[in-house]
Amino acid sequence: MEMLQIIEFLRVPIAIVHIAAGVVCLGVGTYLAMARKGTSLHRQLGRLYFRGMMIVCATGIVMAMNSRNYMLLLIAVFSGY
């Protein structure tokens, strides 16, 4: 199988992972914005948020490259920055 065929085969699972990680980041990020900073829970959730955003970024890059949408590719790259 060529790489593009593999990516096309995984298009829906990649989108599901992208959406799930994004939803987690929205919830955790909202809590972190309102929570007291410096607590153990805040640090743990901050790490979860970071990992979730890296998943969103990585899957966004794959999806944008697969669809050849360069504007979304820039958004995905800079969301990881």
MARBA-3410 file (N, C-alpha, C, O; in Angstrom, 1 decimal):
81
0.8,-1.2,0.0,0.0,0.0,0.0,0.9,1.2,0.0,1.9,1.3,0.7 ~ 0.5,2.2,-0.8,1.2,3.5,-0.8,0.8,4.3,0.5,-0.2,4.0,1.1 ~ 1.6,5.3,0.8,1.3,6.1,2.0,0.0,6.8,1.9,-0.8,6.8,2.9 ~ -0.3,7.3,0.7,-1.6,8.1,0.6,-2.8,7.1,0.7,-3.8,7.5,1.2 ~ -2.7,5.9,0.3,-3.7,4.9,0.5,-3.9,4.6,1.9,-5.1,4.4,2.4
-2.8,4.4,2.7,-2.9,4.2,4.1,-3.6,5.3,4.8,-4.5,5.1,5.6 ~ -3.2,6.5,4.5,-3.8,7.7,5.1,-5.3,7.8,4.8,-6.1,8.1,5.6 ~ -5.6,7.5,3.5,-7.1,7.6,3.1,-7.8,6.5,3.9,-9.0,6.7,4.3 ~ -7.2,5.3,4.1,-7.9,4.2,4.8,-8.1,4.7,6.3,-9.1,4.3,6.9 ~ -7.2,5.4,6.8,-7.3,5.9,8.2,-7.9,7.2,8.4,-7.9,7.8,9.5
-8.5,7.8,7.4,-9.1,9.1,7.4,-10.1,9.3,8.5,-10.1,10.2,9.3 ~ -11.1,8.4,8.6,-12.1,8.5,9.6,-11.6,8.3,11.0,-11.9,9.0,11.9 ~ -10.8,7.2,11.3,-10.2,7.1,12.6,-9.4,8.3,13.1,-9.4,8.6,14.2 ~ -8.6,8.8,12.1,-7.8,10.0,12.5,-8.7,11.2,12.9,-8.4,11.9,13.8 ~ -9.8,11.3,12.1,-10.7,12.4,12.4,-11.4,12.2,13.8,-11.6,13.2,14.5
-11.7,11.0,14.1,-12.3,10.7,15.4,-11.4,11.0,16.5,-11.7,11.6,17.6 ~ -10.1,10.6,16.4,-9.1,10.9,17.4,-8.9,12.4,17.5,-8.8,12.9,18.6 ~ -8.9,13.1,16.4,-8.7,14.6,16.4,-9.9,15.2,17.1,-9.7,16.1,18.0 ~ -11.1,14.8,16.9,-12.3,15.4,17.5,-12.3,15.1,19.0,-12.5,15.9,19.8 ~ -12.0,13.8,19.4,-12.0,13.4,20.8,-11.0,14.2,21.6,-11.2,14.7,22.7
-9.8,14.3,21.0,-8.7,15.1,21.7,-9.1,16.5,21.9,-8.8,17.2,22.9 ~ -9.7,17.1,20.8,-10.2,18.5,20.9,-11.2,18.7,21.9,-11.2,19.7,22.6 ~ -12.1,17.8,22.0,-13.2,17.9,23.1,-12.6,17.9,24.4,-13.0,18.6,25.3 ~ -11.7,16.9,24.7,-11.0,16.8,26.0,-10.3,18.2,26.3,-10.3,18.7,27.4 ~ -9.6,18.7,25.3,-8.8,19.9,25.5,-9.7,21.1,25.8,-9.4,22.0,26.6
-10.9,21.1,25.1,-11.9,22.2,25.4,-12.3,22.2,26.8,-12.4,23.2,27.5 ~ -12.7,21.0,27.3,-13.1,20.8,28.7,-12.0,21.1,29.7,-12.2,21.9,30.6 ~ -10.9,20.5,29.5,-9.8,20.7,30.4,-9.3,22.1,30.4,-9.0,22.7,31.5 ~ -9.2,22.7,29.2,-8.7,24.1,29.1,-9.6,25.0,29.8,-9.2,26.0,30.4 ~ -10.9,24.8,29.7,-11.9,25.7,30.3,-11.7,25.6,31.9,-11.7,26.6,32.6
-11.6,24.4,32.4,-11.4,24.2,33.8,-10.1,24.9,34.2,-10.0,25.6,35.2 ~ -9.0,24.7,33.5,-7.7,25.2,33.8,-7.7,26.8,33.8,-7.1,27.4,34.7 ~ -8.5,27.3,33.0,-8.6,28.8,32.9,-9.2,29.4,34.2,-9.0,30.5,34.6 ~ -10.1,28.6,34.8,-10.8,29.1,36.0,-10.3,28.5,37.3,-10.6,29.1,38.4 ~ -9.4,27.5,37.2,-9.0,26.9,38.5,-7.8,27.6,39.1,-7.1,28.4,38.4
-7.6,27.3,40.3,-6.4,27.9,41.0,-5.2,27.3,40.5,-5.0,26.1,40.3 ~ -4.2,28.2,40.2,-3.0,27.7,39.6,-2.0,27.2,40.6,-2.0,27.7,41.8 ~ -1.1,26.3,40.2,-0.1,25.8,41.1,-0.4,24.5,41.9,0.5,24.0,42.5 ~ -1.7,24.1,41.9,-2.0,22.9,42.6,-1.6,21.7,41.8,-1.3,21.8,40.6 ~ -1.5,20.6,42.5,-1.1,19.3,41.9,-2.1,18.9,40.7,-1.7,18.5,39.7
-3.4,19.1,41.0,-4.4,18.8,40.0,-4.2,19.7,38.7,-4.4,19.3,37.6 ~ -3.9,21.0,39.0,-3.7,21.9,37.9,-2.5,21.5,37.0,-2.6,21.6,35.8 ~ -1.5,21.1,37.6,-0.3,20.6,36.9,-0.6,19.4,36.1,-0.2,19.3,34.9 ~ -1.3,18.4,36.7,-1.6,17.2,36.0,-2.5,17.4,34.8,-2.3,16.9,33.7 ~ -3.5,18.3,35.0,-4.5,18.6,33.9,-3.8,19.4,32.9,-4.1,19.3,31.7
-2.8,20.2,33.3,-2.0,21.0,32.3,-1.2,20.1,31.4,-1.1,20.3,30.2 ~ -0.7,19.0,32.0,0.0,18.0,31.1,-0.9,17.3,30.2,-0.6,17.0,29.0 ~ -2.1,17.0,30.7,-3.1,16.3,29.8,-3.5,17.3,28.7,-3.7,16.8,27.6 ~ -3.7,18.5,29.0,-4.0,19.5,28.0,-2.9,19.6,26.9,-3.2,19.6,25.7 ~ -1.7,19.6,27.4,-0.6,19.7,26.4,-0.5,18.5,25.5,-0.4,18.6,24.3
-0.7,17.3,26.1,-0.6,16.1,25.3,-1.8,16.1,24.3,-1.7,15.7,23.1 ~ -3.0,16.5,24.8,-4.2,16.6,23.9,-4.0,17.5,22.7,-4.3,17.2,21.6 ~ -3.4,18.7,23.0,-3.1,19.6,21.9,-2.1,19.1,20.9,-2.2,19.4,19.8 ~ -1.1,18.4,21.4,-0.1,17.8,20.5,-0.8,16.7,19.6,-0.5,16.6,18.4 ~ -1.8,16.0,20.1,-2.5,15.0,19.3,-3.4,15.8,18.3,-3.4,15.4,17.1
-4.0,16.9,18.7,-4.8,17.7,17.8,-4.0,18.2,16.7,-4.3,18.2,15.5 ~ -2.8,18.7,17.1,-1.9,19.3,16.1,-1.4,18.2,15.1,-1.4,18.5,13.9 ~ -1.0,17.1,15.6,-0.5,16.0,14.7,-1.5,15.5,13.8,-1.3,15.3,12.6 ~ -2.7,15.2,14.3,-3.8,14.7,13.4,-4.3,15.8,12.5,-4.7,15.5,11.3 ~ -4.2,17.1,12.9,-4.6,18.2,12.0,-3.7,18.3,10.9,-4.1,18.6,9.7
-2.4,18.1,11.1,-1.4,18.2,10.1,-1.6,17.1,9.1,-1.6,17.3,7.8 ~ -1.8,15.9,9.5,-2.1,14.7,8.6,-3.3,15.0,7.8,-3.3,14.8,6.6 ~ -4.4,15.4,8.4,-5.6,15.7,7.7,-5.5,16.8,6.7,-6.0,16.7,5.5 ~ -4.8,17.9,7.0,-4.6,19.0,6.1,-3.7,18.6,5.0,-4.0,19.0,3.8 ~ -2.7,17.9,5.2,-1.8,17.4,4.1,-2.6,16.5,3.2,-2.4,16.5,2.0
-3.4,15.6,3.7,-4.1,14.7,2.9,-5.1,15.4,2.0,-5.4,14.9,0.9 ~ -5.7,16.4,2.5,-6.7,17.2,1.7,-6.1,18.3,0.9,-6.8,19.0,0.1 ~ -4.8,18.5,1.1,-4.1,19.5,0.4,-4.6,20.9,0.7,-4.7,21.8,-0.2 ~ -5.1,21.1,1.9,-5.6,22.4,2.4,-4.5,23.1,3.2,-4.3,22.8,4.3 ~ -3.8,24.0,2.5,-2.6,24.6,3.1,-2.9,25.6,4.2,-2.1,25.8,5.1
-4.1,26.2,4.1,-4.5,27.1,5.2,-4.7,26.4,6.5,-4.3,26.8,7.6 ~ -5.4,25.2,6.4,-5.6,24.4,7.6,-4.3,23.8,8.1,-4.1,23.6,9.3 ~ -3.4,23.5,7.2,-2.0,23.1,7.5,-1.3,24.1,8.4,-0.7,23.8,9.4 ~ -1.4,25.4,8.0,-0.8,26.4,8.8,-1.4,26.5,10.2,-0.7,26.7,11.2 ~ -2.7,26.4,10.2,-3.4,26.5,11.5,-3.0,25.4,12.4,-2.7,25.6,13.6
-2.9,24.1,11.8,-2.5,23.0,12.6,-1.0,23.1,13.1,-0.8,22.8,14.3 ~ -0.2,23.6,12.3,1.2,23.8,12.7,1.3,24.9,13.8,2.0,24.6,14.8 ~ 0.7,26.0,13.6,0.8,27.1,14.6,0.0,26.8,15.9,0.3,27.3,16.9 ~ -1.0,25.9,15.8,-1.7,25.5,17.1,-0.7,24.6,17.9,-0.9,24.6,19.2 ~ 0.2,24.0,17.3,1.2,23.2,18.1,2.4,24.1,18.6,3.1,23.7,19.5
2.5,25.3,18.0,3.6,26.2,18.4,3.2,26.8,19.7,4.0,27.6,20.2
END
